[in-house]
């Protein structure tokens, strides 16, 4: 689990948290800030996968795994596939902008 981060890594970590809640949001809870911590348990591993990946494939697979095994989304669900792809693309773009200026 990630514990110590540089300033830029911390910035990316915070963005990843925001993106998980507002963009990924498979449980559709982002309309209520009372559920702000809904995806926090997944954030450290998602961040580690993001940091160790160039293409995001492992991260994509993990997001689908979470949706299928934690949230009961059917395997192969088109919306889950789109959510995972969209999230990975956004996170990789942020990673490139923040860590590789």
ROKEZA-910877 format. One record per residue (C-alpha): residue number from 1; residue in three letters; chain; x negated, z negated, y. Coordinates in steps of 0.001 Angstrom, whole numbers, plus 524288, in hexadecimal, padded with zeros to 5 digits. Example, Ala and Ser with C-alpha at 12.3 -4.5 7.8 and 13.67 -1.06 7.14 Angstrom:
<drenbas>
  num  residuo  cadena      X      Z      Y
    1      ALA       A  7CFF4  7E188  7EE6C
    2      SER       A  7CA9A  7E41C  7FBDC
</drenbas>
This chain:
<drenbas>
  num  residuo  cadena      X      Z      Y
    1      UNK       A  80000  80000  80000
    2      UNK       A  7FB10  8034D  80D8D
    3      UNK       A  7F754  7F742  81539
    4      UNK       A  7ED2E  7FAD2  81F8B
    5      UNK       A  7EF41  806DE  827CE
    6      UNK       A  7E8AE  80D16  83369
    7      UNK       A  7F053  80E56  8400B
    8      UNK       A  7F40E  81C60  83CC9
    9      UNK       A  7F7C8  818ED  82EDA
   10      UNK       A  80048  80DE8  83412
   11      UNK       A  806BD  81785  83D56
   12      UNK       A  8099B  82092  831DD
   13      UNK       A  80EB1  81504  829E0
   14      UNK       A  81871  81196  83480
   15      UNK       A  81CC4  81FB9  83599
   16      UNK       A  81E63  82060  826D4
   17      UNK       A  82751  81483  8278C
   18      UNK       A  82F8F  81AED  8321A
   19      UNK       A  8304F  827C4  82AC8
   20      UNK       A  8345D  8210C  81E2A
   21      UNK       A  83F8C  81A23  824E7
   22      UNK       A  84457  824F6  82DC6
   23      UNK       A  84112  83178  8267F
   24      UNK       A  84022  82E97  817F5
   25      UNK       A  84B21  8246D  81753
   26      UNK       A  85105  827A0  809EC
   27      UNK       A  85A2C  81BF3  80B10
   28      UNK       A  85F7C  82061  8184C
   29      UNK       A  85D08  8133E  81EBC
   30      UNK       A  855D1  817AF  82AF3
   31      UNK       A  8624A  81725  832FE
   32      UNK       A  8614C  80843  832E6
   33      UNK       A  854D6  80121  836F2
   34      UNK       A  85924  7F5AB  82E8C
   35      UNK       A  85384  7FD6F  82323
   36      UNK       A  846A4  8004F  82A0E
   37      UNK       A  83E96  7FA7C  81EF5
   38      UNK       A  8456E  80213  81415
   39      UNK       A  839B5  80AB7  810E1
   40      UNK       A  82E93  80176  81443
   41      UNK       A  82B95  7FE30  80600
   42      UNK       A  82812  80C80  803C5
   43      UNK       A  82003  80E63  81018
   44      UNK       A  812A5  8096F  80B75
   45      UNK       A  81277  81252  7FF8B
   46      UNK       A  817DD  81DD6  80726
   47      UNK       A  80D4C  81BDF  81152
   48      UNK       A  802A9  81B05  806FC
   49      UNK       A  80787  8279E  800C1
   50      UNK       A  807C0  82E2C  80E07
   51      UNK       A  7F9DE  829F5  810F1
   52      UNK       A  7F4AD  82EA0  803E5
   53      UNK       A  7FB87  83BBE  803D6
   54      UNK       A  7F8FB  848D3  80A16
   55      UNK       A  80511  84FD0  80524
   56      UNK       A  80E93  8445C  80392
   57      UNK       A  812AE  847B1  7F5B4
   58      UNK       A  810E5  839DE  7F073
   59      UNK       A  81847  8348D  7FC1D
   60      UNK       A  82346  83E50  7F9D5
   61      UNK       A  82412  83A5C  7EB8A
   62      UNK       A  82422  82BEB  7EF0B
   63      UNK       A  82F43  82D8F  7F8C7
   64      UNK       A  83757  8345F  7EE6A
   65      UNK       A  833DB  829C6  7E495
   66      UNK       A  83898  81F45  7EE06
   67      UNK       A  84543  8265E  7F0C5
   68      UNK       A  84811  828A3  7E267
   69      UNK       A  843D9  81B61  7DD1F
   70      UNK       A  846EF  81214  7E843
   71      UNK       A  8525D  8187E  7EF33
   72      UNK       A  8591A  81F59  7E3E4
   73      UNK       A  857E8  82D28  7E92D
   74      UNK       A  8597F  8375D  7DE73
   75      UNK       A  84D07  83DD2  7D9CF
   76      UNK       A  84B8A  84B39  7E011
   77      UNK       A  85510  8483C  7EB19
   78      UNK       A  8532F  852C4  7F57B
   79      UNK       A  854C6  8495D  800E1
   80      UNK       A  84A8F  84030  7FB2C
   81      UNK       A  84132  84B94  7F982
   82      UNK       A  84377  84FB6  8079F
   83      UNK       A  841C9  841CD  80CBB
   84      UNK       A  8350B  8401F  80563
   85      UNK       A  82FAF  84D37  809D3
   86      UNK       A  8339C  84AE2  817F2
   87      UNK       A  82DA6  83D52  8180B
   88      UNK       A  820D9  841B8  811F7
   89      UNK       A  81F99  84CEA  81BA8
   90      UNK       A  82212  84411  82749
   91      UNK       A  818AC  8399F  8228E
   92      UNK       A  80DF2  84384  81FD2
   93      UNK       A  80FB3  84919  82D89
   94      UNK       A  80E92  83B8E  8338A
   95      UNK       A  802C4  838A3  82B0E
   96      UNK       A  7FC07  844E8  82FD5
   97      UNK       A  7FF3A  84235  83E24
   98      UNK       A  7FB5C  833E8  83DE9
   99      UNK       A  7EFD4  8335E  834B0
  100      UNK       A  7E9C3  840BD  836D2
  101      UNK       A  7E9D4  842D2  84599
</drenbas>
